[in-house]
Amino acid sequence: MLDNIMQNYQRFPIEIVKGKGSSVWDADGKKYLDYTSGIAVCNLGHVPDAVKEAVENQLESLWHCSNLYHIPAQKQLAEALTRHSFGDQVFFCNSGAEANEAAIKLARKYAADKGQKNTHEVVTFAQSFHGRTLATLTATGQSHVKAGFDPLPEGFQHLEFNDTAALDAIAAKRPCAVLLELVQGEGGIVPADTEWVRQLEGICKQNDILLIVDEVQTGVGRTGKLFAYEHYGITPDVMTLAKGLGSGFPIGAVIAGKDAAASFTPGSHGTTFGGNPLASTAGLATLKEILDNNVIKNAEVQSDYLFSQLKRLESQFSLVQSVRGKGFLAGMEVSCPAKEIVIKALEKGVLILTAGANVVRLLPPLTTKKEEIDEVVGVLENILTAIEEKGGVKL
């Protein structure tokens, strides 16, 4: 029991003290192959040399000065993010939830600036996950994260994901914004349908509705593209990032086109720590390493191999119901409790996650190698064999 720490996490019974590349070590010296990447954070693996060197250099000069002053690394990171995306301007914060919170505020301010009276509603989708602040948990389309936090803020409507009727409702309602994940992460690793997303984009553009893509988990190379929206051939108005942007240093970002960005005028929003010298340096080094060293190409090639091996398990085991996702955001739906598989994998030296009650989630570092994929798939194969030999454990 951690007597001095609030008990809001269900922790696994290991204490991680060291990491390098795709591996971590616990306090007893046991090595684990980490296919959680700190929940899609360590896209370059643990303690990547290029980021380590950049942060060590920054530690020698300046740690923090606040956004009252210009920060060179922040300016460089914003320039790189806009150069490689649809966006024109960036707001930096500290986390994915804060990025989504800022995007919601930006959408309402944009509607107000445009004279769209009584247009403050934001549409999100069932089984989505957008964070745990009051606004972002209200935006989230999963009821269990909201229990005990009433009264929740007004102004959010949840529609069905990948559903044609939802498009009709958005066109009729004309909310100020639509907020969606292009691959639902916590909701079961469910990709958006391409044609559905393109129709949604058309409706938003026709009605001056901001289209906000939540790329907190999918961004920075995770899906085999720098950003997941690139798979769909669309141009969002706003995008939120965090997780993989800083290699473990807390940083989030809201990237917007110039029309939407113009609504964040002086005093309209702010943060003390967001985009400070350390976080921005880590973000800049991370992005540079990903762009300059074929990291995304490795993720594209190796994720194809991972999916081929997971599909083999699907054909081999009746327990495996489906395999889905994009790039290194992979989900394996099973007909037994997914957490049972996660616990068994941990015992065998492999760290993986769940995405709901019956989906095993794999989030390898983008730098992972074929032999590491083989190791993880081999562990999964052994676990599934043992479960099926016992007759399976049904949900």
C-alpha positions in Angstrom: 0.0 0.0 0.0 1.3 3.5 -0.9 0.0 5.2 2.2 1.0 8.7 1.1 -0.3 8.5 -2.5 -4.0 8.8 -3.4 -5.4 5.5 -4.5 -6.8 6.6 -7.8 -4.6 4.2 -9.9 -4.8 0.4 -10.0 -1.1 -0.3 -10.2 0.7 -3.4 -11.3 2.9 -5.0 -8.7 6.3 -3.8 -10.1 8.4 -0.8 -9.5 10.1 0.4 -12.7 13.4 2.1 -12.1 15.2 2.2 -15.5 14.5 2.2 -19.2 16.4 2.2 -22.4 15.0 1.6 -25.9 12.2 -0.9 -25.9 13.0 -2.3 -22.4 12.5 -1.3 -18.8 13.8 -2.8 -15.6 12.1 -3.2 -12.2 13.6 -2.6 -8.7 14.6 -6.3 -8.5 16.5 -6.1 -11.8 14.0 -8.0 -13.9 13.9 -6.8 -17.5 10.6 -6.3 -19.4 9.9 -5.6 -23.1 7.7 -2.5 -22.9 4.9 -2.5 -25.5 3.0 0.2 -23.7 5.5 3.0 -24.4 4.3 4.7 -21.2 0.8 4.8 -22.8 2.0 6.0 -26.3 4.4 8.5 -24.8 7.9 7.0 -25.5 7.6 6.9 -29.3 11.4 6.8 -29.6 11.7 4.2 -26.8 13.0 5.0 -23.3 15.8 7.6 -22.8 16.5 8.2 -26.5 20.0 9.6 -27.0 19.1 12.6 -29.1 16.5 13.8 -26.7 18.7 13.1 -23.7 21.6 15.2 -25.1 19.3 18.1 -26.0 17.7 18.2 -22.6 21.0 17.9 -20.8 22.3 20.9 -22.7 19.1 22.9 -21.9 19.5 22.0 -18.2 22.8 23.9 -18.2 21.2 27.1 -19.4 17.5 27.7 -18.4 14.7 25.6 -17.0 11.8 28.0 -16.8 10.9 31.6 -17.5 7.1 31.6 -18.2 5.2 32.7 -21.3 5.7 36.3 -20.5 8.9 36.1 -22.6 9.9 34.6 -25.9 11.3 31.0 -25.6 13.5 30.0 -28.5 12.9 26.3 -28.4 9.1 26.9 -28.2 9.3 29.1 -31.3 11.3 26.4 -33.2 9.0 23.6 -32.2 5.9 25.6 -33.3 7.6 26.3 -36.6 8.3 22.6 -37.1 4.8 21.5 -36.2 3.1 24.0 -38.5 5.6 23.2 -41.3 4.7 19.5 -41.2 0.9 19.9 -40.6 -2.1 21.8 -41.9 -1.8 24.4 -39.1 -0.6 28.0 -38.8 -0.2 28.6 -35.1 0.3 26.5 -31.9 -0.7 26.9 -28.3 1.5 24.8 -25.9 0.3 23.3 -22.6 1.2 20.4 -20.4 -1.0 17.4 -21.2 -3.6 15.9 -23.6 -6.5 16.8 -21.4 -5.3 20.4 -21.2 -4.9 20.5 -25.0 -8.5 19.3 -25.5 -9.7 21.7 -22.8 -8.0 24.5 -24.7 -9.5 23.3 -28.0 -13.0 23.4 -26.6 -12.4 26.9 -25.3 -11.0 28.0 -28.7 -14.1 26.6 -30.4 -16.5 28.5 -28.2 -14.5 31.7 -28.5 -14.4 31.3 -32.3 -18.2 30.9 -32.4 -18.7 33.9 -30.2 -16.3 36.0 -32.3 -18.2 35.0 -35.5 -21.4 36.2 -33.9 -22.9 32.7 -33.7 -25.2 33.3 -30.7 -26.3 30.3 -28.7 -23.9 28.1 -30.7 -21.7 26.7 -27.9 -22.3 23.0 -28.2 -19.5 20.5 -29.0 -20.4 17.2 -30.5 -18.3 14.1 -29.6 -18.9 10.4 -30.0 -19.8 7.3 -28.0 -16.8 5.4 -26.6 -14.5 8.4 -27.1 -11.9 9.5 -24.5 -10.7 13.1 -24.3 -9.4 13.5 -20.8 -10.3 13.9 -17.1 -10.8 17.6 -16.5 -14.5 18.4 -16.0 -15.0 19.6 -19.5 -13.0 16.8 -21.2 -14.5 14.0 -19.1 -17.9 15.4 -20.1 -16.8 15.4 -23.7 -15.7 11.7 -23.3 -18.3 9.2 -24.5 -17.9 6.7 -21.7 -20.2 7.0 -18.7 -17.9 5.3 -16.2 -15.4 8.1 -16.1 -18.1 10.6 -15.1 -19.5 8.8 -12.1 -19.5 11.0 -9.0 -18.6 14.2 -10.7 -22.1 15.8 -11.2 -23.1 18.4 -12.1 -21.2 18.2 -15.3 -20.7 21.2 -17.6 -23.4 21.8 -20.2 -22.9 22.0 -24.0 -21.8 18.5 -25.1 -23.7 16.0 -27.2 -22.6 12.4 -27.8 -23.5 10.8 -31.1 -22.7 7.3 -32.5 -19.2 6.9 -34.0 -19.0 5.9 -37.7 -22.8 6.4 -38.0 -24.6 8.1 -40.9 -27.4 9.4 -38.7 -24.8 11.3 -36.7 -23.8 13.2 -39.8 -27.4 14.2 -40.4 -27.7 15.3 -36.7 -24.6 17.5 -37.0 -25.8 19.1 -40.2 -29.2 19.9 -38.5 -27.8 21.0 -35.1 -24.8 23.1 -36.4 -22.8 22.9 -33.2 -19.7 25.1 -32.7 -17.3 22.1 -33.1 -17.0 18.4 -33.6 -14.3 16.7 -31.5 -13.2 13.2 -32.5 -10.5 10.6 -32.3 -9.6 9.2 -35.7 -8.8 5.9 -33.9 -10.6 5.6 -30.7 -7.9 4.5 -28.2 -9.4 3.9 -24.8 -12.7 3.0 -26.5 -11.3 -0.2 -28.0 -8.9 0.7 -30.8 -11.6 1.5 -33.3 -10.6 3.4 -36.5 -13.0 5.9 -38.1 -14.4 5.0 -41.5 -12.7 7.0 -44.2 -15.8 7.9 -46.2 -17.6 8.8 -43.0 -14.8 11.2 -41.9 -14.7 12.8 -45.3 -18.5 13.4 -45.2 -18.1 14.8 -41.7 -15.4 17.2 -42.9 -17.7 18.4 -45.7 -20.5 19.1 -43.3 -18.2 21.0 -41.0 -16.8 23.2 -43.8 -20.2 23.9 -45.2 -21.6 25.1 -41.8 -18.5 26.8 -40.3 -18.2 24.1 -37.7 -14.7 23.6 -36.3 -13.5 20.1 -36.9 -11.1 19.2 -34.0 -9.1 16.0 -34.3 -7.9 14.6 -30.9 -4.5 13.2 -31.8 -3.2 12.9 -28.3 -2.7 9.2 -28.7 -2.4 8.9 -32.5 -0.1 11.8 -33.2 3.7 12.1 -33.8 4.0 8.9 -35.9 2.0 6.4 -33.8 -0.2 5.3 -36.7 2.5 5.1 -39.4 1.9 8.8 -40.5 3.2 11.8 -38.6 -0.5 12.6 -37.9 -3.5 10.2 -38.2 -5.6 12.7 -40.2 -3.1 12.2 -43.1 -4.6 8.7 -43.6 -8.0 10.2 -44.3 -7.2 12.9 -46.8 -8.8 15.7 -44.7 -7.8 19.1 -43.4 -9.0 19.7 -39.8 -9.4 23.1 -38.3 -7.8 22.2 -35.0 -5.6 19.3 -33.8 -4.6 18.4 -30.2 -1.3 16.6 -29.4 0.5 15.4 -26.3 1.8 12.0 -25.2 4.5 11.2 -27.9 5.5 14.8 -28.5 7.9 15.1 -25.6 9.4 11.6 -25.1 8.1 11.7 -21.5 8.5 15.4 -20.7 5.0 16.9 -20.1 3.9 18.8 -23.1 0.7 19.2 -25.0 -0.2 21.3 -28.1 -3.1 22.8 -29.9 -2.4 23.4 -33.6 -4.9 25.5 -35.5 -5.4 27.2 -38.9 -5.1 30.9 -38.8 -8.9 31.6 -38.8 -9.5 29.6 -35.6 -6.2 30.5 -34.0 -7.1 34.2 -34.2 -9.7 33.8 -31.5 -7.0 33.2 -28.9 -6.3 36.9 -28.2 -4.1 38.1 -25.3 -5.7 37.1 -22.0 -8.2 34.6 -23.5 -6.2 31.5 -22.4 -2.9 30.7 -20.7 -0.6 28.4 -18.7 2.4 28.9 -16.5 4.4 25.8 -17.5 3.2 25.2 -21.1 6.0 25.1 -23.6 8.7 26.0 -21.1 12.3 25.6 -22.2 12.8 22.1 -21.0 9.5 20.7 -22.4 9.9 22.5 -25.7 13.5 21.3 -26.1 12.4 17.7 -25.5 9.6 18.2 -28.0 11.8 19.7 -30.7 14.5 17.0 -30.3 11.8 14.3 -30.4 10.2 15.6 -33.5 13.5 16.2 -35.2 14.6 12.6 -34.5 11.4 11.2 -35.8 11.5 13.3 -39.0 15.2 12.9 -39.8 15.8 9.3 -39.1 13.1 7.2 -40.9 11.4 6.5 -37.6 7.9 6.7 -39.2 9.0 4.4 -42.1 10.2 1.9 -39.5 6.8 2.1 -37.8 5.0 1.7 -41.1 7.0 -1.4 -42.1 7.2 -3.1 -38.7 3.5 -2.4 -37.8 2.5 -4.2 -41.0 4.5 -7.2 -39.7 2.9 -6.9 -36.3 -0.6 -6.9 -37.7 0.3 -9.9 -39.9 1.3 -11.8 -36.8 -1.7 -10.7 -34.8 -3.9 -11.8 -37.7 -2.2 -15.2 -37.6 -3.2 -15.4 -33.9 -6.8 -14.5 -34.9 -6.9 -17.4 -37.4 -5.3 -19.7 -34.9 -7.3 -19.1 -31.7 -11.1 -18.9 -31.3 -10.5 -16.6 -28.3 -9.3 -13.8 -30.7 -12.4 -12.1 -32.1 -10.7 -9.4 -34.2 -7.6 -7.4 -34.8 -7.8 -3.7 -35.6 -6.1 -0.3 -35.4 -3.5 1.7 -37.4 0.3 1.5 -37.3 1.6 0.9 -33.8 -1.8 1.5 -32.2 -3.0 -2.1 -32.3 -5.9 -3.8 -30.6 -6.8 -7.5 -30.3 -10.4 -8.2 -29.3 -10.7 -11.3 -27.2 -13.6 -13.3 -25.7 -11.9 -13.5 -22.2 -11.0 -10.7 -19.8 -8.2 -8.7 -21.5 -6.7 -7.9 -18.1 -6.0 -11.6 -17.6 -3.8 -11.6 -20.7 -2.0 -8.4 -19.6 -1.2 -9.8 -16.2 0.1 -13.1 -17.7 2.2 -11.2 -20.1 3.7 -9.1 -17.3 4.7 -12.3 -15.5 6.5 -13.4 -18.7 8.4 -10.1 -19.0 6.2 -8.2 -21.5 4.2 -5.0 -20.7 1.0 -4.5 -22.7 -2.3 -2.8 -21.9 -6.1 -3.1 -22.2 -8.5 -0.9 -24.1 -11.8 -1.7 -22.4 -12.8 -5.0 -20.9 -12.0 -7.3 -23.8 -9.4 -5.6 -26.0 -5.6 -6.1 -25.6 -3.8 -2.9 -26.6 -0.2 -2.9 -28.0 1.7 0.4 -28.2 5.3 -0.4 -29.2 7.9 2.3 -29.5 8.2 3.4 -33.2 11.8 2.1 -33.1 10.9 -1.5 -32.3 12.5 -4.3 -34.2 11.1 -7.5 -35.8 12.7 -9.8 -33.2 10.9 -7.8 -30.4 7.6 -8.2 -32.2 8.3 -11.9 -32.5 9.0 -12.0 -28.7 5.7 -10.3 -27.8 3.6 -12.3 -30.3 5.3 -15.5 -28.9 4.2 -14.6 -25.4 0.7 -13.8 -26.5 0.6 -17.2 -28.4 1.6 -19.1 -25.2 -0.9 -17.2 -23.1 -3.8 -17.9 -25.5 -2.8 -21.5 -25.8 -2.9 -21.9 -22.0 -6.3 -20.2 -21.8 -7.8 -22.3 -24.6 -6.4 -25.5 -23.0 -8.3 -24.6 -19.9 -11.5 -24.2 -21.9 -11.3 -20.4 -22.1 -12.6 -17.8 -19.7 -15.7 -16.1 -21.1 -16.6 -12.5 -20.2 
